[in-house]
Amino acid sequence: MQGSVERNVASRSVFAPLVVVVLALAGPSLAQDYPSHVVKFVVPYAPGGTSDIIARVIADRLSATLGQSVIVENRPGATGAIGARAVASAAPDGHTLLVGNTGEIAINPLWGKGIGYDPDKDFLPVAFTANVPLVLVVPAKAPYATMREMLEAARERGLSFASAGWATPGHFAGEMLKFKTKANFSHVPYNGAAPALNDLLGGHVDLFFSGFPAAMPHVKVGTLRAIAVSSGRRSAIAPDLPTVAEVAAISSFDITLWQGIFAPRGTPKEIVGRLTSQINHVLTEPDIKQKLLEQGADVQPMSIDQFASFVTAESNKFRGIIKDANLLASR
C-alpha cells in the first residue's frame, strides 16, 4: 500500500511540470488560432448612439487586422445591463466582447442591486478605445441660446432633461447640474441616445447631455443647438463651446462618456493580449484616429493595467457624486 502511494506521489511530481510545459506551449497556439469564427462586439444600447458609432468604426478595421469578421450586435435595455449580462455569461474565448461604457462599468454597480453582473468579477479589461465629452444640446427653436439663459429658464418655469437611461453619464450630468445650481430640472430617461435625441428634436424634452458623435450631425444641420460640454476642459473638436464648469462655476464638473472593450473573465490571457495589441494598433492608424476625432472622441490607447486603474478611478468619482447629490435617495 505504502509503495503504491509513493508511486502515485512520484507520478504526480513528474506529471506536474509536464502540465506547466504543455500549458506554456498551448498559450501561443491559442492566440495564433484565434479567432476561429465571427467576433461580436456587444453594444448594450440602441443603434445610433455614441457607443454604437465608435464601435462600428473600430470593428470595420479590426476585421481586416484579425482576418475574421467583427460585427456589432446591439443589446439595449436596463441601462446597459442586458448587454453586459449577455457577455458575462458568454463563452470566455474572445469571440464575444462587451463594448463597455461609463454607465454599465463604473456607475451601474453603485446605483442599485440586482443588475445581474459584477464588472470586477465578470469582465477582464481589454482595451480603452475613446473618451467622449457630453455636449449639452437644446432644440434650435428653444427660447434660450446660452447655458446661462437656459439655467435662468429652468429656475423660472422648470425644464426637462433627457438621458439615454437611468445611471448613464448624461443622467448624472443633469443631476449634478441640478444639484449644484439648484435649477428646476426633471429627468426623462430613454432606452438609448437615439430615442432621446428624437424626442429632443420633436420638442418633447428641453435639453440633453448627449455624446458628441450622436448629437453633432443635428447641430451641423441646425436642428439642435450646442451650448456647453461636460468635460473638465474644452473639446478640440468644438473649442468655442464653453464647459459647464466655466459657465456654472462648478470646478468639479467633469463627466464624460468613455468606452472600452471587455472580455468575459476566464478568457485566456494570450487572446486578451492579442486583442489589446490589435485594437491599440487600430486606434493609432491615422485615418481611424481622424474619424474618431471628427466624432469628438479623444483616442487614448492604454495598457491593460492603465485601463484597469482608470476604471477604478472612475468608479470612485461616481461614488462621490452619488453620495454628494444623495442620488440614491432621490430615485
C-alpha positions as CSV (number, residue, x, y, z in Angstrom):
1,M,0.0,0.0,0.0
2,Q,2.7,2.4,1.0
3,G,4.6,1.6,-2.2
4,S,1.5,2.4,-4.3
5,V,1.1,5.7,-2.6
6,E,4.8,6.6,-3.1
7,R,4.5,5.6,-6.8
8,N,1.4,7.9,-7.1
9,V,3.1,10.8,-5.4
10,A,6.2,10.3,-7.6
11,S,3.9,10.1,-10.7
12,R,2.2,13.4,-9.8
13,S,5.6,15.0,-9.1
14,V,6.7,14.1,-12.6
15,F,3.4,15.0,-14.2
16,A,3.0,18.4,-12.7
17,P,6.0,20.0,-14.5
18,L,4.7,18.5,-17.7
19,V,1.3,20.2,-17.2
20,V,3.1,23.5,-16.9
21,V,5.1,22.9,-20.0
22,V,2.0,21.9,-22.0
23,L,0.1,24.9,-20.9
24,A,3.0,27.2,-21.7
25,L,3.2,25.8,-25.2
26,A,-0.5,26.0,-25.6
27,G,-0.6,29.7,-24.8
28,P,0.9,31.0,-28.1
29,S,-1.2,28.4,-30.0
30,L,-4.4,29.9,-28.5
31,A,-3.5,33.3,-29.8
32,Q,-2.4,32.0,-33.2
33,D,-5.6,30.1,-33.7
34,Y,-7.8,33.0,-32.6
35,P,-10.3,34.0,-33.9
36,S,-11.8,30.9,-35.4
37,H,-15.1,32.4,-36.3
38,V,-17.0,35.7,-36.2
39,V,-16.2,38.1,-33.3
40,K,-19.1,40.0,-31.8
41,F,-18.9,43.5,-30.2
42,V,-22.0,43.7,-28.0
43,V,-23.1,47.3,-27.7
44,P,-25.6,47.5,-24.8
45,Y,-27.6,50.4,-26.3
46,A,-29.7,51.0,-29.3
47,P,-28.2,51.8,-32.7
48,G,-27.3,55.4,-33.4
49,G,-25.8,56.3,-30.1
50,T,-22.1,57.2,-29.3
51,S,-21.1,53.7,-28.3
52,D,-22.6,52.2,-31.5
53,I,-20.9,54.8,-33.8
54,I,-17.4,54.3,-32.3
55,A,-17.8,50.5,-32.1
56,R,-18.6,50.3,-35.8
57,V,-15.6,52.4,-36.8
58,I,-13.2,50.1,-34.8
59,A,-14.9,46.9,-35.8
60,D,-14.6,47.6,-39.5
61,R,-10.9,48.0,-39.3
62,L,-10.3,45.2,-36.7
63,S,-12.0,42.7,-39.1
64,A,-9.1,43.2,-41.5
65,T,-6.5,43.1,-38.8
66,L,-7.8,39.9,-37.2
67,G,-8.6,38.2,-40.5
68,Q,-12.1,37.4,-39.3
69,S,-15.4,39.3,-39.4
70,V,-16.1,41.6,-36.4
71,I,-19.7,42.5,-36.2
72,V,-21.6,44.9,-33.9
73,E,-24.6,43.5,-32.0
74,N,-26.9,45.9,-30.2
75,R,-28.5,44.5,-27.0
76,P,-30.2,47.6,-25.4
77,G,-32.1,47.7,-22.1
78,A,-31.8,48.2,-18.4
79,T,-29.1,50.9,-18.8
80,G,-26.7,48.6,-20.4
81,A,-27.2,45.7,-18.0
82,I,-28.9,43.4,-20.5
83,G,-26.0,43.5,-22.9
84,A,-23.4,43.3,-20.1
85,R,-25.1,40.2,-18.7
86,A,-25.1,38.6,-22.1
87,V,-21.4,39.0,-22.4
88,A,-20.7,38.0,-18.8
89,S,-22.4,34.6,-19.5
90,A,-20.8,34.1,-22.9
91,A,-18.0,31.6,-23.6
92,P,-14.7,33.1,-22.5
93,D,-12.9,32.5,-25.8
94,G,-12.6,36.1,-27.1
95,H,-15.4,35.8,-29.7
96,T,-18.0,37.8,-27.6
97,L,-16.8,41.1,-26.3
98,L,-18.5,43.9,-24.4
99,V,-18.3,47.5,-25.7
100,G,-18.4,48.8,-22.1
101,N,-19.1,52.4,-21.2
102,T,-19.1,54.6,-18.2
103,G,-22.6,53.6,-17.2
104,E,-22.6,49.9,-17.1
105,I,-19.0,49.6,-15.9
106,A,-18.5,52.4,-13.4
107,I,-22.0,53.5,-12.4
108,N,-24.4,50.6,-12.5
109,P,-22.7,48.6,-9.7
110,L,-23.0,51.6,-7.4
111,W,-26.5,52.6,-8.5
112,G,-28.5,49.5,-7.5
113,K,-28.7,45.9,-6.6
114,G,-29.7,43.0,-8.9
115,I,-28.1,44.2,-12.1
116,G,-27.0,40.6,-12.8
117,Y,-23.3,41.1,-13.2
118,D,-20.2,42.4,-11.4
119,P,-17.7,44.3,-13.6
120,D,-14.8,43.3,-11.3
121,K,-15.7,39.6,-11.2
122,D,-17.2,39.0,-14.6
123,F,-15.0,41.0,-17.0
124,L,-11.4,41.5,-18.0
125,P,-10.3,44.9,-19.3
126,V,-9.0,44.6,-22.9
127,A,-8.6,48.0,-24.5
128,F,-9.6,51.6,-23.8
129,T,-10.9,53.0,-27.0
130,A,-12.1,56.6,-26.6
131,N,-13.2,59.3,-24.2
132,V,-16.1,61.4,-25.4
133,P,-17.3,64.7,-23.8
134,L,-21.0,65.0,-23.5
135,V,-22.4,68.0,-25.4
136,L,-25.3,69.9,-23.8
137,V,-27.8,70.3,-26.7
138,V,-31.2,72.0,-26.9
139,P,-33.7,72.4,-29.7
140,A,-32.7,75.1,-32.2
141,K,-36.1,76.8,-31.6
142,A,-35.6,76.9,-27.8
143,P,-36.0,80.5,-26.4
144,Y,-32.6,80.3,-24.9
145,A,-29.3,80.4,-26.8
146,T,-26.7,80.1,-24.0
147,M,-26.3,77.9,-20.9
148,R,-26.8,80.9,-18.6
149,E,-30.2,81.7,-20.3
150,M,-31.1,78.0,-20.1
151,L,-30.4,77.9,-16.3
152,E,-32.5,81.1,-15.8
153,A,-35.4,79.5,-17.7
154,A,-35.1,76.4,-15.6
155,R,-35.3,78.5,-12.4
156,E,-38.3,80.4,-13.7
157,R,-40.5,77.6,-15.2
158,G,-38.6,74.3,-14.9
159,L,-37.2,72.3,-17.7
160,S,-37.0,68.6,-18.5
161,F,-33.7,66.9,-19.4
162,A,-33.4,63.6,-21.4
163,S,-30.9,60.9,-20.8
164,A,-30.1,57.6,-22.5
165,G,-31.3,55.8,-19.4
166,W,-31.0,55.8,-15.6
167,A,-27.5,55.9,-14.3
168,T,-25.9,56.9,-17.6
169,P,-23.3,59.7,-17.7
170,G,-26.0,62.0,-19.3
171,H,-28.3,61.4,-16.3
172,F,-25.6,62.1,-13.8
173,A,-24.6,65.3,-15.7
174,G,-28.1,66.5,-15.5
175,E,-28.5,65.6,-11.8
176,M,-25.2,67.2,-10.9
177,L,-26.1,70.4,-12.7
178,K,-29.4,70.4,-10.9
179,F,-27.8,69.8,-7.5
180,K,-25.0,72.4,-8.0
181,T,-27.2,75.2,-9.5
182,K,-30.5,74.5,-7.7
183,A,-32.2,74.7,-11.1
184,N,-35.6,73.1,-11.5
185,F,-34.9,70.1,-13.8
186,S,-36.9,66.9,-14.2
187,H,-35.4,63.8,-15.5
188,V,-36.8,61.9,-18.5
189,P,-34.9,58.6,-19.2
190,Y,-34.9,56.8,-22.5
191,N,-33.6,53.5,-23.8
192,G,-30.6,54.9,-25.6
193,A,-29.3,58.2,-27.1
194,A,-31.2,57.9,-30.4
195,P,-34.7,57.9,-28.9
196,A,-33.7,60.7,-26.5
197,L,-32.5,62.8,-29.4
198,N,-35.6,62.1,-31.4
199,D,-37.8,63.4,-28.6
200,L,-35.5,66.4,-28.1
201,L,-35.8,67.2,-31.9
202,G,-39.6,66.9,-31.5
203,G,-39.6,69.3,-28.6
204,H,-40.9,66.8,-26.1
205,V,-37.9,67.4,-23.7
206,D,-35.9,70.6,-23.3
207,L,-32.2,69.5,-23.1
208,F,-29.9,66.5,-23.3
209,F,-26.3,65.8,-22.4
210,S,-25.5,63.7,-25.4
211,G,-22.3,62.1,-26.6
212,F,-20.7,64.1,-29.3
213,P,-21.0,61.6,-32.2
214,A,-24.7,61.2,-31.8
215,A,-25.6,64.9,-31.4
216,M,-23.2,66.8,-33.7
217,P,-24.9,65.8,-37.1
218,H,-28.0,67.5,-35.8
219,V,-26.0,70.5,-34.6
220,K,-24.4,70.9,-38.0
221,V,-27.7,70.9,-39.9
222,G,-29.2,73.4,-37.5
223,T,-31.9,71.4,-35.8
224,L,-30.1,71.4,-32.4
225,R,-28.0,74.0,-30.7
226,A,-24.9,73.0,-28.7
227,I,-24.4,75.3,-25.7
228,A,-21.7,73.6,-23.5
229,V,-19.6,70.5,-22.9
230,S,-19.5,68.3,-19.8
231,S,-15.8,67.6,-19.7
232,G,-13.3,69.5,-17.5
233,R,-11.7,71.1,-20.5
234,R,-12.9,72.3,-23.8
235,S,-13.2,69.8,-26.7
236,A,-10.7,70.0,-29.5
237,I,-13.5,69.4,-32.0
238,A,-15.5,72.4,-30.7
239,P,-13.1,74.7,-28.9
240,D,-15.6,77.6,-29.0
241,L,-18.1,75.7,-26.7
242,P,-17.6,76.6,-23.1
243,T,-17.5,73.9,-20.4
244,V,-20.3,73.6,-17.8
245,A,-17.6,74.2,-15.2
246,E,-16.8,77.5,-16.8
247,V,-20.3,78.8,-17.2
248,A,-21.9,77.5,-14.0
249,A,-18.7,77.9,-11.9
250,I,-18.6,74.3,-10.9
251,S,-14.9,73.4,-10.7
252,S,-15.6,69.7,-10.1
253,F,-17.9,69.2,-13.1
254,D,-16.1,66.7,-15.4
255,I,-18.3,63.9,-16.7
256,T,-17.5,62.1,-19.9
257,L,-18.7,59.1,-21.8
258,W,-15.8,56.8,-22.2
259,Q,-15.7,53.4,-23.9
260,G,-13.6,50.3,-23.8
261,I,-13.6,46.7,-24.8
262,F,-14.1,44.0,-22.1
263,A,-13.9,40.2,-22.3
264,P,-15.6,37.6,-20.1
265,R,-13.5,36.6,-17.2
266,G,-11.7,33.4,-17.9
267,T,-10.7,34.4,-21.4
268,P,-7.1,33.2,-22.0
269,K,-4.5,36.0,-21.3
270,E,-2.9,35.2,-24.7
271,I,-6.1,36.1,-26.5
272,V,-6.7,39.2,-24.4
273,G,-3.1,40.3,-25.1
274,R,-3.6,39.8,-28.8
275,L,-6.8,41.8,-28.8
276,T,-5.2,44.6,-26.7
277,S,-2.3,44.8,-29.2
278,Q,-4.5,44.7,-32.3
279,I,-7.1,47.2,-31.0
280,N,-4.5,49.7,-29.9
281,H,-2.8,49.3,-33.3
282,V,-6.2,50.1,-35.0
283,L,-6.6,53.2,-32.8
284,T,-3.3,54.7,-33.8
285,E,-3.9,54.3,-37.5
286,P,-4.1,57.9,-38.9
287,D,-7.4,57.5,-40.7
288,I,-9.1,55.7,-37.9
289,K,-7.8,58.3,-35.3
290,Q,-9.1,61.1,-37.6
291,K,-12.5,59.5,-38.0
292,L,-12.9,59.2,-34.2
293,L,-11.6,62.8,-33.6
294,E,-14.1,64.1,-36.1
295,Q,-16.8,62.4,-33.9
296,G,-15.4,64.3,-30.9
297,A,-13.7,61.2,-29.4
298,D,-10.4,61.6,-27.7
299,V,-8.4,58.5,-28.6
300,Q,-6.2,57.3,-25.7
301,P,-4.7,53.8,-26.2
302,M,-3.8,52.3,-22.8
303,S,-2.1,49.2,-21.5
304,I,-4.3,46.7,-19.7
305,D,-3.1,47.8,-16.3
306,Q,-3.6,51.5,-17.2
307,F,-7.1,50.8,-18.3
308,A,-7.9,48.8,-15.1
309,S,-6.6,51.7,-13.0
310,F,-8.7,54.2,-15.0
311,V,-11.9,52.2,-14.4
312,T,-11.2,52.1,-10.6
313,A,-10.7,55.9,-10.6
314,E,-14.0,56.5,-12.5
315,S,-15.9,54.2,-10.1
316,N,-14.6,56.2,-7.2
317,K,-15.5,59.5,-8.9
318,F,-19.1,58.5,-9.4
319,R,-19.4,57.1,-5.9
320,G,-18.6,60.6,-4.7
321,I,-21.2,62.2,-7.0
322,I,-23.9,59.7,-5.8
323,K,-23.1,60.5,-2.2
324,D,-22.8,64.3,-2.6
325,A,-26.1,64.7,-4.5
326,N,-27.9,62.0,-2.5
327,L,-29.0,60.4,-5.8
328,L,-29.9,57.0,-4.4
329,A,-32.5,58.6,-2.1
330,S,-33.9,60.7,-5.0
331,R,-34.7,57.8,-7.3
